[in-house]
Amino acid sequence: MTDAMEFNESTQHHLDGAGTPPAAADRADLDRYREALAAYREALTPVSAAVDERVMAALAGRHSPARRRAYWHWFVEPHAVSVRPAVAAAAIVLLATGLLATRAWLANRALPVAQPIAAVPTLPPPIHAPDIVLPEAVLVRFELHDPNATRVALAGSFNGWASPGIPLVKGGATGSWSVTLPLPVGEHQYGFIVNGKSWTPDPSAPAQVDDGFGRTNSVIVVGPRGVINP
Amino acid sequence: MDRERLAQPQGLGRRRRLAPLPGTSGGGLVAEGPELSDGEVVRRVLAGETELFRILVERCRRDFGRYAASVAGDPDTANDAMQEAFIRAYDALATCRDPDRFKSWFFRILTNRCHTARSKRRREVTLENPSMQAPDRTEHRVERRELREAIEAALETLTPEQREAFVLKEVEGRTYEAISELLGVGVDALKMRVYRARDALRTQLRGIT
């Protein structure tokens, strides 16, 4: 909008019913303005009186604002409540029962979730004296005296007869070879492999058996407390 | 609406003879003695005399009927906007904190409905064919129509606040003080809004040869 399109302050005051008449330059526009307003007012159709009936008809089926206010006030204003002690006690019992039941239900429901594996403390197994926890394996020492051997190994049912076997260690200049193995409780057959080729039964074993192929295996029975000698 | 019930609002009819309510039309609506104030009517409606809401409807329709027509843009839109405003006011009547200023409270509801209706109407009018309008035949009528349309075009360029002030001052002929009381806006601010609106109208009128 340009300045030329604005009424000056004096003209605005005049339109407000105060001040002096406008300058000649504004007079034509002022007349035009008043004429336009008059034309607009003349054509303006106010809201019809029929709206009154339409409004009241529309309100006929609605809740009264008094009821709406009553609902609101009931919620926001304090109330004096009178209760019989017996009813109050029953209500308290019911409430407490409900709370306990809810708590129990929540506890049962939440248990798997509330105890993740990582959070479970690792505790040692309880010890109940005088019970004795028996070992699953017993240490057994194998020994062979052969001063001429350059190497000695052990093969048996406990290692699947695998060759070249479990090596024995030579103990000094006595010619004694030995190894200690953890063996499960039970019967085991075995033999020594001397210098990588000679199958030799254990001369100190409590029993010897024929393996059905012309060879002799030594036998030991391992009990919870050690080798059982017949 | 049941005229029998209207003639004997709850709690009034049997205690005394009712006189026609001043400021109401034609005999259907009655009330006791002197004219009830807006605040008194609101309180009695809230107390359960819901039929008395008609008094507020009639008063506000008379006071703001032209304003609504001007702001909404056409009579049908104004009728619908005013009806909706009354229903909303009724539903929310308990939230009217100052019943003695009911008209100011209602005026805000009405103005909002009119602005919304005007925006919706403007979108719809753009889809209509202008050639369907009935032509004015005489030169005088053509000029009057152009002047009227210049006002309407100027109103479109105004902000909602400027439009309210302009219509209340220039179309309704209210004083700045009355408008200030109604809108809760200072007189100086109202004058600025009206001045800007007049300037916009002058610009539109310059476009008419």
Interface residues (C-beta under 8 A of the other chain):
Chain A: M1 M5 E6 F7 Q12 L15 D16 D29 R32 Y33 E35 A36 L37 A39 Y40 R41 E42 A43 L44 T45 P46 V47 S48 A49 A50 V51 D52 E53 R54 V55 M56 A57 A58 L59 A60 R62 S64 P65 A66 R68 R69 W72
Chain B: M1 S25 V45 L46 A47 G48 T50 E51 F53 R54 V57 E58 R61 F64 G65 R66 A68 A69 S70 P75 A78 N79 M82 Q83 F86 I87 Y90 D91 A92 L93 A94 R144 R145 L147 R148 A150 I151 E152 E170 V171 Y176 K191 V194 Y195 R198 D199 A200 L201 R202 T203 L205 R206
